[in-house]
Structures are given as C-alpha cells and as structure tokens.
Amino acid sequence: MPLYLEDIDNYAWNKLEAGAAAADSGFHFITLGSIDEHGHPQARTLVLRRVDRMKCVLEFHTDARSPKWLALSAHPKATALGYCNETRIQLRLCGTVELHAQGSECAELAWEKLSDNTRKTYAGPAPGSDVVSNKYHGCNTDGSGKVNFGVIVLHINLLDWCLLARDNNQRALLHYSAAGKLKNCKWVNP
Ligand SMILES: Cc1cc2nc3c(=O)[nH]c(=O)nc-3n(C[C@H](O)[C@H](O)[C@H](O)COP(=O)(O)O)c2cc1C
C-alpha cells in the first residue's frame, strides 16, 4: 500500500497492468462512463484488455455497432472507474478516447489475438437490437464478426486515487500530459 505521494503513480499503473493480465485481478472489470446522444451519462462494464503505462492508455474491445461506440464517436471524453475490494482502492481515470475500427492497425492486431469463441461474439446481431429469434443466440451468423470489432483506446489525463481505510482515508490527484508524462500530483481531502 503506498504511503508516499510519489509511490501512487507506480502503484496504480501496476494494479491496472495486473487487471489487464488476469481475470481474478481487482481491476480486470472496469466501468466506462460516457455521455450519450441525449447528453445523458451512461456507464457499462468492460474488460480491461491492455494497458500502456508509458502513454497512460487503457484499451478495451467492443462492437462498433454498439450505442457506446456511436456515443463516443460524438463525445470522446470518457471516464474509467475501477474498485478493488481486496485493497479498497478506487481508481477514477478521466481522458479522451480514440476509436479504432476494422481495417485499422490497432484493430487488426487485437483481432489476431482473440480466441475463436471471443470472435464469435462479434458475429451476432447488433448489441441492443431487439431479439427477433432465439436461433441467433450465441450463433455465428455470418462466419466472422471482424467487420464489427473495434478497439477503444482511452488516453488518461487525470488519475484520481482513493483509498478507503478505516481510520485513514486517502485521496490523491495525478495529472498527465498528452504524451502520458506525470505533470503533477497532490493529496486532496477524500
Ligand atoms: C462482466 C462483464 C464484462 C463485459 N465486458 C464487455 C467488454 O469487454 N466489451 C463490451 O463491449 N461489452 C462488455 N460487456 C457488456 C457491456 O457492459 C454492455 O452491456 C454492452 O457493451 C452494451 O453497452 P452500450 O449499450 O453502452 O454500448 C460486459 C458485461 C459484463 C457484465
């Protein structure tokens, strides 16, 4: 557990890397918040797929037909929220997304690493569309979902670290440059 402000940057990114690497890790499932086309805040759980701590980037996979993809295209500001029950640490990560659709180098690289089973999840009907027939459930309808696959890359400019401890709650704000360099950090009241 970090006790010094200068340790928090390293600690938080270690935890995020562990989250991307292991399904039982505290930050494997992340809540991604964004603004929809009506200006309404939306949130959903996503698997944290990759972390680039040098660039302060989080990567998620999704279906490019999904409402979040369309919403993020119009409003690219987003917030990722994670909470680790074991350490009682919350990470709120604010930034701007880049969307990488089929045909981009980023989406191609990510698609190559997916299992056949995961690939099939992109081949069914569009997320949020009405269920018209049970026969489509879990089926690969056109052989490949590659055309629907997309990568959300979230560039973080603010990391809000919060530890809930019985007698010593702590919170720190860390700001990053567009290149992912730590610009400043400070303690704030929780
Ligand atoms: C445990 C869990 C993990 C999920 N992981 C993903 C994911 O990695 N990518 C994704 O697009 N949706 C994932 N979902 C589904 C989303 O939470 C959401 O329901 C779906 O993407 C539609 O979101 P939207 O309507 O905001 O576009 C996951 C759901 C759960 C419960």
The ligand as an SDF file (V2000), in Angstrom:
LIG
                    3D

 31 33  0  0  0  0  0  0  0  0999 V2000
  -18.6210   -8.7970  -16.7020 C   0  0  0  0  0  0  0  0  0  0  0  0
  -18.9630   -8.0730  -17.9930 C   0  0  0  0  0  0  0  0  0  0  0  0
  -17.9510   -7.7960  -18.8930 C   0  0  0  0  0  0  0  0  0  0  0  0
  -18.2430   -7.1360  -20.0890 C   0  0  0  0  0  0  0  0  0  0  0  0
  -17.2350   -6.8630  -20.9610 N   0  0  0  0  0  0  0  0  0  0  0  0
  -17.5070   -6.1880  -22.1030 C   0  0  0  0  0  0  0  0  0  0  0  0
  -16.4490   -5.8280  -22.9960 C   0  0  0  0  0  0  0  0  0  0  0  0
  -15.2670   -6.1060  -22.7710 O   0  0  0  0  0  0  0  0  0  0  0  0
  -16.7970   -5.1470  -24.1230 N   0  0  0  0  0  0  0  0  0  0  0  0
  -18.0890   -4.7910  -24.4040 C   0  0  0  0  0  0  0  0  0  0  0  0
  -18.3210   -4.1610  -25.4340 O   0  0  0  0  0  0  0  0  0  0  0  0
  -19.0970   -5.1150  -23.5720 N   0  0  0  0  0  0  0  0  0  0  0  0
  -18.8350   -5.7970  -22.4280 C   0  0  0  0  0  0  0  0  0  0  0  0
  -19.8540   -6.1050  -21.5600 N   0  0  0  0  0  0  0  0  0  0  0  0
  -21.2280   -5.6570  -21.8900 C   0  0  0  0  0  0  0  0  0  0  0  0
  -21.3580   -4.1510  -21.5590 C   0  0  0  0  0  0  0  0  0  0  0  0
  -21.3410   -3.9590  -20.1580 O   0  0  0  0  0  0  0  0  0  0  0  0
  -22.6280   -3.5210  -22.1550 C   0  0  0  0  0  0  0  0  0  0  0  0
  -23.7630   -4.1380  -21.6450 O   0  0  0  0  0  0  0  0  0  0  0  0
  -22.6390   -3.6290  -23.6720 C   0  0  0  0  0  0  0  0  0  0  0  0
  -21.3460   -3.4380  -24.2090 O   0  0  0  0  0  0  0  0  0  0  0  0
  -23.5670   -2.5900  -24.2670 C   0  0  0  0  0  0  0  0  0  0  0  0
  -23.1370   -1.3040  -23.8560 O   0  0  0  0  0  0  0  0  0  0  0  0
  -23.6490    0.0330  -24.5870 P   0  0  0  0  0  0  0  0  0  0  0  0
  -25.1230   -0.1100  -24.7590 O   0  0  0  0  0  0  0  0  0  0  0  0
  -23.2710    1.1360  -23.6470 O   0  0  0  0  0  0  0  0  0  0  0  0
  -22.9200    0.1450  -25.8930 O   0  0  0  0  0  0  0  0  0  0  0  0
  -19.5730   -6.7500  -20.3730 C   0  0  0  0  0  0  0  0  0  0  0  0
  -20.5820   -7.0250  -19.4460 C   0  0  0  0  0  0  0  0  0  0  0  0
  -20.2800   -7.6810  -18.2820 C   0  0  0  0  0  0  0  0  0  0  0  0
  -21.4010   -7.9730  -17.3050 C   0  0  0  0  0  0  0  0  0  0  0  0
  1  2  1  0
  2  3  1  0
  2 30  2  0
  3  4  2  0
  4  5  1  0
  4 28  1  0
  5  6  2  0
  6  7  1  0
  6 13  1  0
  7  8  2  0
  7  9  1  0
  9 10  1  0
 10 11  2  0
 10 12  1  0
 12 13  2  0
 13 14  1  0
 14 15  1  0
 14 28  1  0
 15 16  1  0
 16 17  1  0
 16 18  1  0
 18 19  1  0
 18 20  1  0
 20 21  1  0
 20 22  1  0
 22 23  1  0
 23 24  1  0
 24 25  2  0
 24 26  1  0
 24 27  1  0
 28 29  2  0
 29 30  1  0
 30 31  1  0
M  END
$$$$
